[in-house]
Amino acid sequence: MLQTPQGTAILDRVQKIPIFHTLRMRVDELGEGFCRATVPYDRKFDGVFDSFHGGLLMTVADSVACFAVMTMTGPDEPMTTTDMNIRFLAPCRSDLTAEARVIKLGRTLCPLAIDLFDAAGVRVAVAQVNYIRLGTRSS
C-alpha cells in the first residue's frame, strides 16, 4: 500500500465514491502508477448467464484505473474517462481482482491497461482506459 500522505489522501477520496461502496470494493495495493482492488462476488450483480455482469466488470476496470492515475496526479486533479474497451475472456463467478497500470502519464492524456482476475487467478477480462487530465488543459 502507498504508505504516504498522498496514499492516505487517495484512499480518503476513493471512500467518497458511491459505486465504491455499492460494489463493496477494497483497495488492496497502491503504488506509483498502479492499483489493485478486489470486489466481492455477489449474485445480485450477475448478468444473464449467472456470472459477474460485464458492465460491472467495465465499471470496476474504470474505477481502478482512476485510482492508479491518482497515484501520479494526486486525488484532487480533475480528470475523466475519454474512452475505454474491454475484452471478456471467461465468466467470473467469484470475487474479482482488478490490476490497473498507467501506460503513460501525459500532460493531457493518460492511457492505462487493466487485467481482471477471478479468485482462482484466471484472467477473466483485459481492458484499456484513457483518461484526460482536465486541470492541465489551457482554456
C-alpha positions in Angstrom: 0.0 0.0 0.0 1.2 3.5 -0.7 2.1 4.5 2.9 2.4 8.2 2.3 0.2 11.2 3.0 -0.8 11.1 -0.7 -1.8 7.4 -0.4 -3.9 8.3 2.6 -5.5 11.2 0.6 -6.2 8.9 -2.3 -7.9 6.3 0.0 -9.9 9.1 1.7 -11.1 10.4 -1.8 -11.9 6.9 -3.0 -14.1 6.3 0.1 -16.4 9.1 -1.1 -17.2 7.5 -4.4 -20.7 5.9 -4.1 -20.0 3.0 -6.5 -17.0 2.0 -4.4 -19.4 1.3 -1.5 -22.2 -0.2 -3.7 -19.8 -2.8 -5.1 -18.0 -3.2 -1.7 -14.7 -2.5 -3.4 -11.5 -2.8 -1.4 -8.2 -1.2 -2.5 -5.5 -3.9 -1.8 -2.4 -2.1 -3.1 -1.4 1.3 -4.4 1.9 2.1 -6.0 3.3 4.6 -8.4 1.0 4.3 -11.4 -0.6 1.1 -10.1 -3.7 0.0 -8.2 -5.0 -3.5 -7.2 -8.6 -3.7 -5.9 -11.0 -6.5 -5.1 -14.7 -6.7 -5.4 -16.5 -9.5 -3.5 -18.8 -11.6 -5.7 -22.5 -11.1 -5.1 -25.2 -12.9 -7.2 -27.2 -9.7 -7.2 -24.5 -8.4 -9.7 -24.9 -11.3 -12.1 -25.8 -10.8 -15.7 -27.9 -13.1 -17.9 -25.6 -16.2 -17.6 -25.1 -16.4 -13.9 -21.7 -14.6 -13.8 -20.5 -11.1 -12.8 -22.2 -8.7 -15.2 -19.9 -7.4 -17.9 -20.9 -3.8 -17.4 -19.9 -4.0 -13.8 -16.5 -5.5 -14.8 -16.1 -2.5 -17.0 -17.1 -0.2 -14.1 -14.5 -1.9 -11.9 -11.8 -1.5 -14.6 -12.6 2.2 -15.0 -12.6 2.9 -11.2 -9.3 1.0 -10.5 -7.7 2.8 -13.5 -8.7 6.2 -12.0 -7.2 5.2 -8.6 -3.9 4.3 -10.4 -3.8 7.7 -12.1 -4.4 9.4 -8.8 -1.1 7.8 -7.5 0.7 10.0 -10.0 -1.5 13.2 -10.1 -2.9 13.3 -6.5 -6.5 12.8 -5.6 -7.8 16.3 -6.5 -6.7 16.8 -10.1 -9.9 16.9 -12.3 -9.9 14.1 -14.9 -12.4 12.0 -16.7 -12.6 8.9 -18.9 -12.4 9.6 -22.6 -12.8 6.1 -23.9 -12.4 2.5 -22.9 -12.6 -1.0 -24.2 -12.8 -4.4 -22.7 -12.3 -8.0 -23.9 -14.1 -10.6 -21.9 -12.2 -13.9 -21.7 -14.0 -16.0 -19.2 -17.0 -15.8 -16.9 -16.4 -14.6 -13.3 -18.3 -16.4 -10.7 -16.1 -15.4 -7.7 -14.5 -12.4 -6.1 -12.9 -10.2 -8.7 -9.5 -8.6 -8.6 -8.5 -5.8 -10.9 -5.0 -4.5 -11.5 -4.5 -1.2 -13.3 -1.2 0.1 -14.6 -0.5 3.6 -16.1 1.0 3.1 -19.5 1.9 6.8 -19.8 1.1 9.9 -17.7 0.9 12.5 -20.4 0.3 16.2 -20.0 -3.3 15.7 -21.3 -4.0 12.0 -21.9 -3.2 9.0 -19.7 -3.8 5.5 -21.1 -4.0 2.5 -18.7 -4.0 -1.3 -19.0 -6.2 -3.3 -16.7 -6.3 -7.0 -16.0 -9.2 -8.6 -14.2 -8.9 -12.0 -12.5 -11.3 -14.3 -10.7 -10.5 -15.8 -7.2 -8.5 -18.7 -8.8 -6.3 -16.2 -10.7 -7.9 -16.9 -14.1 -7.8 -13.7 -16.2 -11.5 -13.0 -17.0 -11.0 -9.8 -18.9 -8.5 -7.2 -20.2 -9.3 -3.6 -20.6 -7.8 -0.3 -21.7 -8.9 3.0 -20.4 -7.9 6.5 -21.4 -8.2 9.5 -19.0 -8.0 13.1 -19.9 -6.4 15.4 -17.3 -8.8 18.4 -17.2 -6.6 20.5 -14.9 -3.7 20.6 -17.4 -5.7 21.9 -20.4 -5.4 25.6 -21.3 -8.7 27.4 -21.8 
